[in-house]
Amino acid sequence: MDPRFVGNVVEIWILYFVGMMAIAARVYCRTKLVGFKGYQLDDYIVIAVACMWTAAPAIGQVFVAVCEGRHTSQLSYEDRKNMPPERYDDWEYGSQMFLFGLSGYFIILWTLKFNMLCFYQRVVRGLWVEKFVKPVMALVICSAIAIIFTLSLYCRPFHALWQVWPDPGPECVPQNRVFFVVILTFNLLTDTCIMLIPAPVIINIHTNKLQKAGLIFIFSLGFFCMFAAILRFVLVFHLNDAGISASWSVREDFVGIVVGQLPLITPMFKRKFWVNIGYATDKSRSRNTNDGFSGSHGVELGSGLHIHSGNRKPLDPYSLTQIGVTRMGSESEEEIVRPEDKAANMGRYSPPSHGPGIMVERTVEIERSSERSLDNRNSTSTNTWFNAI
């Protein structure tokens, strides 16, 4: 291996290791919270991403270390004309690996986008922004099809993309500016649409400033992906060093993987996660036992209001309603209320006055059980909350 490429190869494998650790942490956290039976589509998609991510550094190493970053985009007409035929195979192989890596980069990135949308579909379930998830999914799929057609049909015949001689022309090169512009354009467009889905709810959420800042940070991490995409495009065409395209493809995929997993591993940074799975003790256990509660609990709004004791796995902890309870206002606007505020009002909440319309009263039974009599369910309290339609 050329010594000048050693640093690139080491970096590629370090990024691979960190990316796999992020995916493994997400799988572990998700499994502990909902179990294998509670897996959703995005949980399976991320496993497929892990398999594809394993192939990415291997392709990158072959292109950088074996092919030494060679591809026919670097050849002028005179270079092609004067090149001895016995060297054609080296340049053709390098060009094929370049295209293979470009395709892998694109597939991983778009799979991550779809995976994030599946996650958002659970995050905003029951909120008014949920209706935008499927259209953005359609946009991601259509943009992927458009990119595939661009890569496949822009240069015909397709094998001319790695042909050395006769010269196929400036359009038939692996590092084609059209390819990169189309990918970058759809990349930025889809990332923007994905980030806009939870934005209205996060901005107007009713919670403390620190928690709100944390939510805004987590859901705005897509800016890092957009920055990496723009930086990759600029550096690839302005520096044009051997192997730089492969390195930046791996870097951008790495950023996408880490950013996509961060929202799902944040529970691991909270003590109650480790309490619930039995690796830490609950300091508030003695205080809560007298109340009939044991351990920590979460609130999730789906078809009803569920309160889970520390002994039970929640149905789905990744929902904005896990932060609080959603209540529909008189103008059909969602309001997120913190669980502690809601709990303080239990038993004395009076429905707000509304104009003409239908008032639906929903009664939810909340079961409280101590550790010793969890299965007996010996005490029950009832709380009433309202939805104005």
SEFIRO-331906 format. One record per residue (C-alpha): residue in one letter; x, y, z. Coordinates in steps of 0.5 Angstrom, whole numbers, always signed. Layout:
<sites>
<site r="a" x="X" y="Y" z="Z"/>
...
</sites>
This chain:
<sites>
<site r="m" x="+0" y="+0" z="+0"/>
<site r="d" x="+2" y="+7" z="-2"/>
<site r="p" x="+4" y="+10" z="+5"/>
<site r="r" x="+0" y="+17" z="+3"/>
<site r="f" x="-6" y="+13" z="+3"/>
<site r="v" x="-5" y="+9" z="+10"/>
<site r="g" x="-8" y="+15" z="+14"/>
<site r="n" x="-14" y="+15" z="+9"/>
<site r="v" x="-15" y="+7" z="+11"/>
<site r="v" x="-14" y="+8" z="+18"/>
<site r="e" x="-20" y="+14" z="+18"/>
<site r="i" x="-24" y="+9" z="+14"/>
<site r="w" x="-24" y="+4" z="+19"/>
<site r="i" x="-25" y="+8" z="+25"/>
<site r="l" x="-31" y="+11" z="+22"/>
<site r="y" x="-34" y="+4" z="+21"/>
<site r="f" x="-32" y="+2" z="+28"/>
<site r="v" x="-36" y="+8" z="+31"/>
<site r="g" x="-42" y="+8" z="+27"/>
<site r="m" x="-43" y="+1" z="+28"/>
<site r="m" x="-42" y="+2" z="+36"/>
<site r="a" x="-48" y="+8" z="+35"/>
<site r="i" x="-52" y="+2" z="+31"/>
<site r="a" x="-51" y="-3" z="+36"/>
<site r="a" x="-53" y="+2" z="+42"/>
<site r="r" x="-59" y="+4" z="+38"/>
<site r="v" x="-61" y="-4" z="+38"/>
<site r="y" x="-59" y="-5" z="+45"/>
<site r="c" x="-63" y="+1" z="+48"/>
<site r="r" x="-69" y="-1" z="+43"/>
<site r="t" x="-69" y="-8" z="+45"/>
<site r="k" x="-69" y="-7" z="+53"/>
<site r="l" x="-75" y="-2" z="+52"/>
<site r="v" x="-79" y="-5" z="+48"/>
<site r="g" x="-77" y="-12" z="+47"/>
<site r="f" x="-76" y="-16" z="+40"/>
<site r="k" x="-83" y="-17" z="+39"/>
<site r="g" x="-84" y="-9" z="+40"/>
<site r="y" x="-79" y="-8" z="+34"/>
<site r="q" x="-82" y="-3" z="+28"/>
<site r="l" x="-80" y="-2" z="+21"/>
<site r="d" x="-74" y="+2" z="+23"/>
<site r="d" x="-71" y="-3" z="+27"/>
<site r="y" x="-71" y="-8" z="+22"/>
<site r="i" x="-68" y="-2" z="+17"/>
<site r="v" x="-63" y="+0" z="+21"/>
<site r="i" x="-60" y="-8" z="+21"/>
<site r="a" x="-60" y="-7" z="+14"/>
<site r="v" x="-56" y="-1" z="+14"/>
<site r="a" x="-51" y="-4" z="+19"/>
<site r="c" x="-50" y="-10" z="+13"/>
<site r="m" x="-49" y="-4" z="+8"/>
<site r="w" x="-44" y="+0" z="+12"/>
<site r="t" x="-40" y="-6" z="+13"/>
<site r="a" x="-39" y="-6" z="+6"/>
<site r="a" x="-37" y="+1" z="+5"/>
<site r="p" x="-30" y="+1" z="+9"/>
<site r="a" x="-28" y="-5" z="+5"/>
<site r="i" x="-30" y="-2" z="-2"/>
<site r="g" x="-27" y="+4" z="+1"/>
<site r="q" x="-20" y="+1" z="+2"/>
<site r="v" x="-20" y="-3" z="-4"/>
<site r="f" x="-21" y="+4" z="-8"/>
<site r="v" x="-16" y="+7" z="-4"/>
<site r="a" x="-11" y="+2" z="-2"/>
<site r="v" x="-11" y="-3" z="-8"/>
<site r="c" x="-13" y="+2" z="-14"/>
<site r="e" x="-9" y="+8" z="-11"/>
<site r="g" x="-15" y="+12" z="-12"/>
<site r="r" x="-15" y="+12" z="-20"/>
<site r="h" x="-21" y="+13" z="-24"/>
<site r="t" x="-22" y="+15" z="-31"/>
<site r="s" x="-24" y="+22" z="-29"/>
<site r="q" x="-17" y="+24" z="-28"/>
<site r="l" x="-15" y="+22" z="-35"/>
<site r="s" x="-14" y="+27" z="-41"/>
<site r="y" x="-15" y="+26" z="-48"/>
<site r="e" x="-8" y="+25" z="-49"/>
<site r="d" x="-7" y="+21" z="-43"/>
<site r="r" x="-12" y="+16" z="-45"/>
<site r="k" x="-9" y="+16" z="-52"/>
<site r="n" x="-2" y="+15" z="-50"/>
<site r="m" x="-3" y="+10" z="-45"/>
<site r="p" x="-1" y="+3" z="-46"/>
<site r="p" x="-6" y="-2" z="-47"/>
<site r="e" x="-3" y="-6" z="-41"/>
<site r="r" x="-5" y="-1" z="-36"/>
<site r="y" x="-13" y="+0" z="-38"/>
<site r="d" x="-15" y="-6" z="-33"/>
<site r="d" x="-12" y="-2" z="-27"/>
<site r="w" x="-16" y="+4" z="-29"/>
<site r="e" x="-22" y="+1" z="-31"/>
<site r="y" x="-22" y="-3" z="-24"/>
<site r="g" x="-21" y="+3" z="-21"/>
<site r="s" x="-27" y="+7" z="-24"/>
<site r="q" x="-31" y="+1" z="-23"/>
<site r="m" x="-30" y="+1" z="-15"/>
<site r="f" x="-31" y="+8" z="-16"/>
<site r="l" x="-38" y="+7" z="-18"/>
<site r="f" x="-39" y="+2" z="-14"/>
<site r="g" x="-37" y="+6" z="-8"/>
<site r="l" x="-42" y="+12" z="-10"/>
<site r="s" x="-48" y="+7" z="-11"/>
<site r="g" x="-46" y="+4" z="-4"/>
<site r="y" x="-46" y="+12" z="-1"/>
<site r="f" x="-52" y="+14" z="-4"/>
<site r="i" x="-56" y="+7" z="-2"/>
<site r="i" x="-54" y="+8" z="+5"/>
<site r="l" x="-56" y="+15" z="+5"/>
<site r="w" x="-63" y="+14" z="+2"/>
<site r="t" x="-64" y="+8" z="+7"/>
<site r="l" x="-62" y="+12" z="+13"/>
<site r="k" x="-67" y="+18" z="+10"/>
<site r="f" x="-73" y="+13" z="+10"/>
<site r="n" x="-71" y="+10" z="+17"/>
<site r="m" x="-71" y="+17" z="+20"/>
<site r="l" x="-78" y="+18" z="+17"/>
<site r="c" x="-81" y="+11" z="+20"/>
<site r="f" x="-78" y="+14" z="+26"/>
<site r="y" x="-81" y="+20" z="+26"/>
<site r="q" x="-88" y="+17" z="+24"/>
<site r="r" x="-88" y="+14" z="+31"/>
<site r="v" x="-85" y="+21" z="+34"/>
<site r="v" x="-91" y="+25" z="+31"/>
<site r="r" x="-96" y="+20" z="+32"/>
<site r="g" x="-103" y="+23" z="+33"/>
<site r="l" x="-100" y="+30" z="+32"/>
<site r="w" x="-103" y="+34" z="+26"/>
<site r="v" x="-96" y="+34" z="+23"/>
<site r="e" x="-96" y="+26" z="+22"/>
<site r="k" x="-100" y="+28" z="+15"/>
<site r="f" x="-93" y="+30" z="+12"/>
<site r="v" x="-89" y="+24" z="+14"/>
<site r="k" x="-92" y="+19" z="+8"/>
<site r="p" x="-91" y="+25" z="+3"/>
<site r="v" x="-84" y="+26" z="+5"/>
<site r="m" x="-83" y="+18" z="+4"/>
<site r="a" x="-86" y="+19" z="-3"/>
<site r="l" x="-81" y="+24" z="-4"/>
<site r="v" x="-75" y="+20" z="-2"/>
<site r="i" x="-77" y="+14" z="-6"/>
<site r="c" x="-78" y="+18" z="-12"/>
<site r="s" x="-72" y="+22" z="-11"/>
<site r="a" x="-68" y="+15" z="-11"/>
<site r="i" x="-71" y="+13" z="-17"/>
<site r="a" x="-69" y="+19" z="-21"/>
<site r="i" x="-62" y="+18" z="-18"/>
<site r="i" x="-62" y="+11" z="-21"/>
<site r="f" x="-64" y="+13" z="-27"/>
<site r="t" x="-59" y="+19" z="-28"/>
<site r="l" x="-53" y="+14" z="-26"/>
<site r="s" x="-56" y="+9" z="-31"/>
<site r="l" x="-58" y="+13" z="-37"/>
<site r="y" x="-54" y="+19" z="-37"/>
<site r="c" x="-48" y="+15" z="-40"/>
<site r="r" x="-50" y="+10" z="-46"/>
<site r="p" x="-47" y="+5" z="-46"/>
<site r="f" x="-46" y="+4" z="-39"/>
<site r="h" x="-39" y="+1" z="-39"/>
<site r="a" x="-37" y="+7" z="-43"/>
<site r="l" x="-36" y="+10" z="-35"/>
<site r="w" x="-30" y="+6" z="-34"/>
<site r="q" x="-28" y="+5" z="-41"/>
<site r="v" x="-21" y="+8" z="-43"/>
<site r="w" x="-20" y="+8" z="-50"/>
<site r="p" x="-23" y="+10" z="-55"/>
<site r="d" x="-25" y="+16" z="-51"/>
<site r="p" x="-32" y="+16" z="-49"/>
<site r="g" x="-32" y="+24" z="-48"/>
<site r="p" x="-33" y="+28" z="-42"/>
<site r="e" x="-40" y="+26" z="-40"/>
<site r="c" x="-38" y="+19" z="-39"/>
<site r="v" x="-33" y="+19" z="-33"/>
<site r="p" x="-35" y="+16" z="-26"/>
<site r="q" x="-34" y="+23" z="-23"/>
<site r="n" x="-39" y="+26" z="-27"/>
<site r="r" x="-41" y="+33" z="-24"/>
<site r="v" x="-48" y="+31" z="-27"/>
<site r="f" x="-48" y="+25" z="-22"/>
<site r="f" x="-46" y="+29" z="-16"/>
<site r="v" x="-51" y="+35" z="-17"/>
<site r="v" x="-57" y="+31" z="-18"/>
<site r="i" x="-55" y="+27" z="-11"/>
<site r="l" x="-53" y="+33" z="-8"/>
<site r="t" x="-60" y="+37" z="-10"/>
<site r="f" x="-64" y="+31" z="-8"/>
<site r="n" x="-60" y="+30" z="-1"/>
<site r="l" x="-61" y="+37" z="+1"/>
<site r="l" x="-68" y="+37" z="-1"/>
<site r="t" x="-70" y="+31" z="+2"/>
<site r="d" x="-66" y="+33" z="+9"/>
<site r="t" x="-70" y="+39" z="+9"/>
<site r="c" x="-77" y="+36" z="+8"/>
<site r="i" x="-75" y="+31" z="+14"/>
<site r="m" x="-73" y="+36" z="+19"/>
<site r="l" x="-79" y="+41" z="+18"/>
<site r="i" x="-84" y="+35" z="+20"/>
<site r="p" x="-83" y="+35" z="+27"/>
<site r="a" x="-80" y="+43" z="+27"/>
<site r="p" x="-87" y="+46" z="+29"/>
<site r="v" x="-89" y="+41" z="+35"/>
<site r="i" x="-82" y="+42" z="+38"/>
<site r="i" x="-82" y="+50" z="+37"/>
<site r="n" x="-88" y="+50" z="+41"/>
<site r="i" x="-87" y="+45" z="+46"/>
<site r="h" x="-89" y="+47" z="+53"/>
<site r="t" x="-83" y="+44" z="+57"/>
<site r="n" x="-77" y="+47" z="+61"/>
<site r="k" x="-72" y="+51" z="+57"/>
<site r="l" x="-67" y="+46" z="+58"/>
<site r="q" x="-71" y="+40" z="+55"/>
<site r="k" x="-73" y="+44" z="+50"/>
<site r="a" x="-66" y="+46" z="+48"/>
<site r="g" x="-64" y="+39" z="+48"/>
<site r="l" x="-70" y="+37" z="+43"/>
<site r="i" x="-69" y="+42" z="+38"/>
<site r="f" x="-61" y="+40" z="+38"/>
<site r="i" x="-63" y="+33" z="+37"/>
<site r="f" x="-68" y="+34" z="+32"/>
<site r="s" x="-64" y="+39" z="+28"/>
<site r="l" x="-58" y="+35" z="+27"/>
<site r="g" x="-60" y="+34" z="+20"/>
<site r="f" x="-56" y="+40" z="+19"/>
<site r="f" x="-50" y="+37" z="+20"/>
<site r="c" x="-52" y="+32" z="+14"/>
<site r="m" x="-53" y="+38" z="+10"/>
<site r="f" x="-46" y="+41" z="+12"/>
<site r="a" x="-43" y="+34" z="+10"/>
<site r="a" x="-46" y="+34" z="+4"/>
<site r="i" x="-44" y="+41" z="+1"/>
<site r="l" x="-37" y="+40" z="+4"/>
<site r="r" x="-36" y="+33" z="+0"/>
<site r="f" x="-39" y="+36" z="-6"/>
<site r="v" x="-34" y="+42" z="-6"/>
<site r="l" x="-28" y="+39" z="-4"/>
<site r="v" x="-29" y="+33" z="-9"/>
<site r="f" x="-29" y="+38" z="-15"/>
<site r="h" x="-24" y="+43" z="-12"/>
<site r="l" x="-18" y="+39" z="-9"/>
<site r="n" x="-19" y="+33" z="-14"/>
<site r="d" x="-14" y="+29" z="-10"/>
<site r="a" x="-14" y="+21" z="-11"/>
<site r="g" x="-18" y="+18" z="-6"/>
<site r="i" x="-22" y="+24" z="-3"/>
<site r="s" x="-28" y="+22" z="-6"/>
<site r="a" x="-28" y="+15" z="-3"/>
<site r="s" x="-26" y="+18" z="+4"/>
<site r="w" x="-32" y="+24" z="+4"/>
<site r="s" x="-37" y="+19" z="+2"/>
<site r="v" x="-35" y="+14" z="+8"/>
<site r="r" x="-35" y="+21" z="+12"/>
<site r="e" x="-42" y="+23" z="+10"/>
<site r="d" x="-45" y="+16" z="+11"/>
<site r="f" x="-42" y="+16" z="+18"/>
<site r="v" x="-45" y="+23" z="+20"/>
<site r="g" x="-52" y="+20" z="+17"/>
<site r="i" x="-51" y="+14" z="+21"/>
<site r="v" x="-49" y="+17" z="+28"/>
<site r="v" x="-54" y="+23" z="+27"/>
<site r="g" x="-60" y="+18" z="+26"/>
<site r="q" x="-58" y="+14" z="+32"/>
<site r="l" x="-57" y="+20" z="+37"/>
<site r="p" x="-65" y="+21" z="+38"/>
<site r="l" x="-66" y="+13" z="+40"/>
<site r="i" x="-60" y="+12" z="+44"/>
<site r="t" x="-61" y="+19" z="+49"/>
<site r="p" x="-65" y="+14" z="+54"/>
<site r="m" x="-59" y="+11" z="+55"/>
<site r="f" x="-56" y="+18" z="+58"/>
<site r="k" x="-62" y="+18" z="+64"/>
<site r="r" x="-61" y="+14" z="+70"/>
<site r="k" x="-69" y="+11" z="+70"/>
<site r="f" x="-67" y="+7" z="+63"/>
<site r="w" x="-62" y="+3" z="+67"/>
<site r="v" x="-66" y="+3" z="+73"/>
<site r="n" x="-72" y="+0" z="+69"/>
<site r="i" x="-67" y="-5" z="+66"/>
<site r="g" x="-65" y="-7" z="+73"/>
<site r="y" x="-57" y="-5" z="+73"/>
<site r="a" x="-59" y="+1" z="+78"/>
<site r="t" x="-63" y="+2" z="+84"/>
<site r="d" x="-68" y="+7" z="+84"/>
<site r="k" x="-67" y="+12" z="+89"/>
<site r="s" x="-74" y="+14" z="+89"/>
<site r="r" x="-77" y="+7" z="+91"/>
<site r="s" x="-78" y="+8" z="+98"/>
<site r="r" x="-82" y="+15" z="+97"/>
<site r="n" x="-86" y="+12" z="+91"/>
<site r="t" x="-88" y="+5" z="+95"/>
<site r="n" x="-93" y="+9" z="+99"/>
<site r="d" x="-96" y="+12" z="+93"/>
<site r="g" x="-97" y="+5" z="+90"/>
<site r="f" x="-92" y="+7" z="+85"/>
<site r="s" x="-85" y="+3" z="+84"/>
<site r="g" x="-80" y="+5" z="+80"/>
<site r="s" x="-80" y="+10" z="+74"/>
<site r="h" x="-86" y="+11" z="+69"/>
<site r="g" x="-87" y="+14" z="+63"/>
<site r="v" x="-94" y="+16" z="+59"/>
<site r="e" x="-95" y="+15" z="+52"/>
<site r="l" x="-101" y="+17" z="+48"/>
<site r="g" x="-104" y="+13" z="+43"/>
<site r="s" x="-111" y="+10" z="+43"/>
<site r="g" x="-111" y="+12" z="+50"/>
<site r="l" x="-107" y="+14" z="+56"/>
<site r="h" x="-102" y="+8" z="+59"/>
<site r="i" x="-98" y="+9" z="+65"/>
<site r="h" x="-93" y="+3" z="+65"/>
<site r="s" x="-89" y="+1" z="+72"/>
<site r="g" x="-82" y="+0" z="+72"/>
<site r="n" x="-83" y="-8" z="+72"/>
<site r="r" x="-87" y="-7" z="+65"/>
<site r="k" x="-84" y="-5" z="+58"/>
<site r="p" x="-87" y="+1" z="+55"/>
<site r="l" x="-91" y="+0" z="+48"/>
<site r="d" x="-87" y="+5" z="+45"/>
<site r="p" x="-82" y="+10" z="+49"/>
<site r="y" x="-81" y="+14" z="+42"/>
<site r="s" x="-87" y="+19" z="+42"/>
<site r="l" x="-87" y="+26" z="+43"/>
<site r="t" x="-93" y="+24" z="+48"/>
<site r="q" x="-88" y="+21" z="+52"/>
<site r="i" x="-86" y="+28" z="+54"/>
<site r="g" x="-93" y="+30" z="+56"/>
<site r="v" x="-100" y="+29" z="+54"/>
<site r="t" x="-103" y="+32" z="+48"/>
<site r="r" x="-109" y="+36" z="+48"/>
<site r="m" x="-113" y="+39" z="+42"/>
<site r="g" x="-115" y="+46" z="+43"/>
<site r="s" x="-121" y="+50" z="+41"/>
<site r="e" x="-117" y="+52" z="+34"/>
<site r="s" x="-115" y="+45" z="+33"/>
<site r="e" x="-108" y="+46" z="+35"/>
<site r="e" x="-104" y="+41" z="+39"/>
<site r="e" x="-101" y="+43" z="+46"/>
<site r="i" x="-96" y="+39" z="+49"/>
<site r="v" x="-96" y="+39" z="+57"/>
<site r="r" x="-91" y="+36" z="+61"/>
<site r="p" x="-93" y="+29" z="+65"/>
<site r="e" x="-92" y="+32" z="+72"/>
<site r="d" x="-96" y="+38" z="+70"/>
<site r="k" x="-102" y="+34" z="+68"/>
<site r="a" x="-101" y="+29" z="+74"/>
<site r="a" x="-102" y="+35" z="+79"/>
<site r="n" x="-108" y="+36" z="+75"/>
<site r="m" x="-111" y="+29" z="+76"/>
<site r="g" x="-118" y="+29" z="+79"/>
<site r="r" x="-119" y="+36" z="+79"/>
<site r="y" x="-119" y="+38" z="+71"/>
<site r="s" x="-124" y="+42" z="+69"/>
<site r="p" x="-126" y="+42" z="+61"/>
<site r="p" x="-124" y="+48" z="+58"/>
<site r="s" x="-130" y="+52" z="+55"/>
<site r="h" x="-131" y="+52" z="+47"/>
<site r="g" x="-135" y="+54" z="+42"/>
<site r="p" x="-140" y="+50" z="+38"/>
<site r="g" x="-138" y="+43" z="+37"/>
<site r="i" x="-138" y="+36" z="+39"/>
<site r="m" x="-134" y="+35" z="+46"/>
<site r="v" x="-132" y="+28" z="+47"/>
<site r="e" x="-130" y="+26" z="+54"/>
<site r="r" x="-126" y="+20" z="+55"/>
<site r="t" x="-125" y="+16" z="+61"/>
<site r="v" x="-118" y="+13" z="+62"/>
<site r="e" x="-117" y="+8" z="+68"/>
<site r="i" x="-110" y="+8" z="+71"/>
<site r="e" x="-108" y="+2" z="+75"/>
<site r="r" x="-103" y="+3" z="+81"/>
<site r="s" x="-100" y="-3" z="+84"/>
<site r="s" x="-95" y="-4" z="+89"/>
<site r="e" x="-89" y="-9" z="+88"/>
<site r="r" x="-92" y="-14" z="+92"/>
<site r="s" x="-99" y="-14" z="+89"/>
<site r="l" x="-98" y="-12" z="+82"/>
<site r="d" x="-102" y="-18" z="+79"/>
<site r="n" x="-107" y="-17" z="+84"/>
<site r="r" x="-109" y="-10" z="+82"/>
<site r="n" x="-112" y="-8" z="+88"/>
<site r="s" x="-113" y="+0" z="+87"/>
<site r="t" x="-115" y="+4" z="+81"/>
<site r="s" x="-116" y="+11" z="+80"/>
<site r="t" x="-120" y="+14" z="+75"/>
<site r="n" x="-118" y="+21" z="+71"/>
<site r="t" x="-122" y="+25" z="+66"/>
<site r="w" x="-119" y="+29" z="+60"/>
<site r="f" x="-122" y="+32" z="+54"/>
<site r="n" x="-121" y="+33" z="+47"/>
<site r="a" x="-125" y="+38" z="+43"/>
<site r="i" x="-127" y="+36" z="+36"/>
</sites>
